[in-house]
Amino acid sequence: MKDIHRYLLASTLIFSALACNAQEQHYLAIQHTDTVYANQGVCAYHFSLDSGGADEFGHLYITLQFNDKKGKTLAESTLEVEPFGGSSATRYGGGFTEVDCEQVEQAKSIAIIQATEVFAHNQVTRLPISTFTPEFHQPLKITVGGR
């Protein structure tokens, strides 16, 4: 009988620890949605973020690394995103970062290397990189006059 109680107690503790860990780990899908020339040699990279509806995020500062095809770093920039999430209506956030176009002309990938979250009461938390799930955005083809 003692073995059963020990087993139940151990199972409960393990389940509780997993549940707490799951609640602490945010989820955030991120995708690069557009790049535009913003004048004077500056390119603006636009991003869309999806919290899934349940997770609420404070002000995000996401450090991005632009890499060439060999993985060599070409430039770093910070993506700043206003608070969002917490409900289905506010699940999406977005932002852009500006980079010198010449520096990233040969860029083939973007890596998230660091992220911090700042809450309303100025509490700063470093987010684990595993919070982010990159998604590839494939725009639809646009035709004119059905062609």
Buried (B, 14 or more C-beta within 10 A) or exposed (E): EEEEEEEEEEEEEEEEEEEEEEEEEBBBBBBBBEBEEBEEEEBBBBBBBBBEBEBBBBBBBBBBBBBBEEEEEBBBBBBEBEBBBBEEEBBBBBBBBEBBBEBBEEBEEBBBEBBBBBEEEEEEEEBEEEBBEEEEEEEEEEEEEEE
